[in-house]
Amino acid sequence: MRRSNGGSSAPLGLSATSLPGTAAGIPRPHALGYSMLFGGSPTPVETTELNPSWGGAAGEMISTTADLTRFYSALMRGKLLPQAEMDEMVPAAGGAGLGIGSVKLSCGVTVWGHTGGIHGSETAALTTRDGRHAAVFNTNADWAEGERPLAEAEFCR
């Protein structure tokens, strides 16, 4: 991935991010995903390696939490897109933009980000508007209580 800043281009260093297409394997090291397959399985089924292309962008991107944190921090710091495009993508607090949503936490902090998942895995990438505090959470989608408690613990401590 590349960033644009005043006409110069330099890599963000997202060396652990890929789009596998129809390939079922994923780069190591990685977490294991387990799913009840929408209640269709009486016991958890390991779903780590599957053909993610059926889900399109909902689950096809593979990335480490470190790469996603670096990407969202750079995005919100204005290092990737011109201001006009950022204004369309990033909403006013409480709204939804083109790919970025926001939520106000119990402590008054508003975080922006995006979530995505596939069988056995859900990821939430969140950041403050200035991009100085970013965190990414990857949980098992079938048993996760949602990213809200994680966001509260990270951003409201």
N, C-alpha and C positions, 0 to 999 in steps of 0.2 A: 504494500500500500504506500502511496506517496502523499505528501502534504504540499499545499501551495501556500506560499507566504511571500507576497510582494514579487511574484514572478520566479522566485527560485524554488527548486524542487529538491527534497531530500527525503529519504525513507524514514518512516516512523520506527522501523525495526520490529515489525510485527512478524517475527520469524516462526511463530507457532500458530498461525491462523491459516485455514484452508477451506476450500469448498470441494468436498469429495465427489460430487456428482453421484454416480451410481455405485461407487466403491463402498463396500461394507466395512472395511478396516479403518481404524483411526490411529494416528500417531501415538506412540508411547512416550512418556508415561501418561496414563489417563485413569480416571475414576471408572468404576463399574456402575452401570445403570440397571435397575430392576423395575419391572412393571407387572401389574396385575392385568394388563391388556384390557383396560376399560371394564374390569370385572369379569372378563371372559376366561380368566385362569384362576383356579382355586389356590394356587401357590405362586409366589413371585417367579417371574421368568427373567433371566438375564437378557437385557436388550442393548448391551453396550455396542455390539457390532451389528448394524443393520443397514439396509439400503435407505439412506435418508432422502433420496430425491423425491419421494412421494409427498413429503412435507414442504418442498420448496424452501423458501427462506425461513420458514418457521423452525426448521431444525437442521438444515443442511450445513450451516457454517460451523466449523470446528475451531475453537480457539481456547487458549489458556486464559485464566482470570487475569494474569499479568498483561497479556496483549490487549484484552478488552478494557482494562483499567487505563492503559496508556492511550488507547484510541479515544475513549470517552473524555478523558482529561484534555487531550489535544483538541478534540472537536469543540468542547465547551469553552476552551481558551481562545477560540477563533483562529486556530492554526491550520484548519483544513478547508474551510469554505469562505467565500466572500460574505460580507455582512448581510446582503439582501437575501441570500440563500439561508443563512442562519436564522434570519427573522421569520422565514416561512417554516423552517424545520422545528425551531424551538418556540413553544407557545408561551404566552403569559402564564404566570403561576395559576395552576388549577385547570389548565386547558390541555388540549392535545394538538400537537403540530404534525408535521409530516415525518413520522418516525420517532419522535421524542414526545414523551408525556411527562407530566409533573404531578407531584403529590406533596401536600404539606403534612409534615410529621407532627406528633403531639408536642414536641418541644418548640415548634414554630419554624423549624428549618424546612425549606422546600428543596426537594431533590428532583432531578430530571433524569430520564433514562428510558430504557426499553427492556422488555422481557421476551423470552422465547424458550421453546421447549420441544421435546419429542419424547417418545416412550422412555421413561426412566430417568429423564434429565430435564431440569428447568434452570434457566439462568436469568438473573436480574442484574443489569449493569446500571448503576446509579451514580450521580455526581451532583455536587453543588453547581450553581449556575456559573460560577467563575472557574470551575474545573480544578480547583485546588484540592478538593477532597472527593475522591472517587473510590468506589468499592464495587466489586463484582461478587455475586454469590451464585454458586452452583449447587443445587439440591436435587434429591430424588423427587421427581414430580408427583409420584403417587402418594407419598407420605409426607411431603413438605406441608408445613402450616402456612406457607406463603412467605413472600419476601418482606412483608411489612414488619414483622418482629425483628428480622435481621437488620433492616434499615433503621429502625428505632434504636437498636443497640449500637449500631455503628455511628450514626450521625447525631444522636441525642445523648451520648454518654457524658 
